[in-house]
């Protein structure tokens, strides 16, 4: 396989993974809204970890070669991407279960802004002034997409505002996870990277669910929700991350960001066909501004 076809396959896998996340957010996850968020994330990460364990237990010797920096990267990926980010986006979707869910998905696509800002702050990578212009434009687009020309009010838009804030937290977390994932995959295969991501997340979420008392709500699970969890594990959970890590290992993070736009676009289509919701003209204008800004930001390469 030549370099060009390898890149095309990697891009296709990232697009497919992002599309599966759109299905997760609009079709699957909202049906779990009566459960505590920590319990939801614990169950879904644990199922994937248990399923993958028999396949990777014979390859665990490769872990002996990992350095402290590798483990710290995986801990960061599990915390920001597996735990905090997933809880935040889940909470955001639960908050707006009665309105257009695709708004939350679009706001979450602000993650490249946070990824580049973190590289600027933590890695001392220099950003051109144009970055701050496009970042400001993206945030403005996200505002109009969420509220239109209206001024947000806690009294009338309370749940939407909270959903937007949780979605911003998810964007920050997933942006951090993307940067850390690139480092975490340096010395392991994408298969082992997928396994470690879910295994470490499951351990983290067990203690978090225990500490918050969420673990005691297992009895609230319905048969339908158990089937939903299994469907997530075998589609939008493990397989989606598997495909995403395959692509991310072979292409740049900035390229991946562009291909991940399949995530919100899939969400908008499903939101219309499944729930009959569609954005109004002003909101679509905000979407256009946000997506154009994200495209320009993804082309920015920080200087060391």
N, C-alpha and C positions, 0 to 999 in steps of 0.2 A: 504494500500500500504506500503510495507516494505521499509527500507532505500535504499537498493540496487536498487529496481525498480524505486524509486523516483529519485535517482541520474541518472539512465539511461534515464528517461523521460526528466529530466532537461538538460542533455547533448544533447539529440536529439533535443530539442527546440532551444538550442544555435546553433547547426549545421544547423538547418533549417533556422534560422534567418540570419546566416552568408551567407548561400547559396542565400537567397533572396537579400542580399546586393550585391552579385556578379552579379545577374541579373540586379539590379538597375544601377550599374556602367557601364556595358557593353551594355545593351540593351536599357534602358529607359532614363537615364540622358543625354547622348550625344545629344539627339534630342532637348534638351532645350538650346543648346550652343549659340544661338543668343540672349538670354536674359541676363540681368545683374544678376550676381550670388546672390547678396542680395535679389533680387526679387524672384528668384527661391526658396531660402531657406524659405523666408517669406511665400510664397504661400503654399508650401508643409506642413510646420508646422502648418499654420493656418487652412488648410482643415482638418487635423487630429484633431486639438484642437476643432474645431466646431462640427465635427462628434461625438466626445467623450463627449462633454459637457452635452447632455441630459441624458447620462447614469450615470454621476458622480455628477451631481448637488445635488442630494439627499444625497450624502455621504460627502458633503463638511464640515459637522460638525466635521469630523475627523481631519480637518486641525487645529482646535482650540487646539488640543493636541500637535501640533508640536512645538518644541523649536527653538530658534534662530539658533542653530547649524544645525538643520534639514533644515531650509529655506536657510541657506548659502550653504549647500551641494547641494540643488536643483538649486540654482542660478548658482553654479559652473558647474553643469551638463548641464544646459541649455546653459550657455555661451560657455564652452569648447566643449561639445558634440553636442548640438543642433545648435549653431550658428557658432563659429569659426571653429570647426572641419569639419562640413558639408560644409561650404563655401570653406574651403581650398581644400577638396577632390573634390568638384564640379569644382573649378577653375582648379585643376590639370587635371581632365578628359577633360575639355574643351580645355586645352592647347595642349593635345596630341590626339585630335580627329582624326588626320590623321595617327597615328602610333599605336603601340600595347598598348592598354589601360590597359592590365593586368599588365604591368610594374608598373604603378602608384599604382595599388591595392597591389602588393607585397611590395613595399616600405612602404606603409601605415601600413604593419604588423610589423614594427619596434616599434609599440606602447608599447609592454611590457618593452622595454629598458627604455623608458621615464617614464613609471609607476614606475618601481623600482628605477630609479634615483630620482624621486620626493619623494618617500618614504624615500630615503637616505638623501636627502637635507632638506626636510620640516619636516619629522617625526623623523629624527635622527635614522632611522633604519640602522643597520650595514649590509653592503654587503660584501660577501666573495670576495677575489681577483679574483676568477674564473669568477665572473660576468663580470668584465671589459674585460677579455679575450674574452668571448663569445659575449659581446656587440660589441667589435672591429671587431670580425669575422663576425658578422651579417652585420655591416655597409660595410665591404669589399665585402661580398656577394651581397649586394644591389647595390654596384657600378658596379661590373662585370655584374650583371643582366641588368642594365640600359645601360651601355656603352660598354660592352665587354672589349676587350683589348685596345680600343681607349681612347685617352685623350680627355675629354670633351672640346668643344670650343663653346663660346657664338655665334660665327658666323655661325657654322654649326649645333650646337645642342641647339640653344637658347631656343626654346619652350620646348624641353625635359628637359633641366636643370631647367627652371622655374617650370615645372610640378613636377620634383623631389623635389624641395624645398617646393612647396605647399603640396606635399604628406608627406614630413617630418613634416611640420607644423600640418597636419591632424593627423599624428601618435602621436605627442606630445599632441595634444588636446584630442584625443580619449583615449590615455593612462591616461591623467588626469581625463577624464570623468569616466573611469572605476573605478578608485580609489574612486572618489566622489560618484558614483552611488551606490557602496557597502554601503557607509555611509548613503546616502539619503534613501535607501530602508529599513533602520533599523526599522523605526517606522510606515511605511505605507505598504500597499499591493503592489504587483507588478502592479496591475491594476491602482491604484491611482498614483503610481510612473510614469507610462507611460503617464497618463493624464497631470500631473504637468510638466513633461519634455517638452511636446509639447506646453502646454499653456504658460509657461514662455518663451520658445524659440520664440513663435509667437509674444509675446509682445516686446521682445528684438529686433527681426528682423523688426518689424513695424517701430520702431524709427530709426533703422539703414538704412532701405530702404528709409525712408523719408529723413534722413540726407544726403544720397548719391544721392538723386534724382532718385533712381531706381524705385520708386513707380510709376513714370510717364510713365513707359514702359508697363503698363498693356495693352495698345492698340496694342502692338506688338504680343500679344498672338494669336496663330492660334487655330483653332478648334482641330486639332490633338494634340497640346501641352496641351490644357485643358484636353483632354482625358488621356494624359500621366500623368498629375498631379493627376487626380482621380485614375488612375491605381497605381501610387506610394503610394497614401494615403491608398488604400485598400489592398496593398500587401507588398512592400518593406519599407513602412513608418511605420504607426501605428502598423499593425499586427506583423511586424518583431521586433520592439522594445518591443512589448507586450510579444512575445515569449522569447526574449533575457532576459528581466527583470525577467520573471518567472524562467528561468534557473539560472541566476546570483544570485538570492535571495537564491537558494538552493545549489549552488556549489561554490567552491573557485574561485577567480579571475584567479589564475594560471591555473586551469583546464579549465576555460572558454577560456583562450588564446589559448590553444591547439585546442579546438573544433572550434574556430573561423577561423582556417586554411581552413575551408570549403569555406570561403570568396574568397581568391585568387585562390584556386583550381577551384572553379566554374567559376571564371572570365577567367581563362586560357582556359577552355573548350569552353566557350561561345565565346571568342575572336576568337578561331579557327573556330567554326561552323558558327558563324554569320558574321565575317569579313575576315575569311581566313588567319588571322595572327598567326604566331607561333614563339616562341623564337628560336634563333639559339643555337648551342651546348654550346658555351661559356656562353651564358645567362642562359641556363638551369643549368650549373654548378654553377652559382651565385645563382640561385633559391635554389638549393640543399643545398648550404652553409648557406644561409639565413634561410631556414626552419629548418635545423638541429640546428642552433644557437638559434632560437626562442624556439625550443623544450627544449633545455638545460636551457635556461634562465627561462622558465616557471616553471621549477622544483626547482628554487632557492627560498628559503624562508628567507627573511631578518630577522636578529635578532634585537630585541628591545634593 
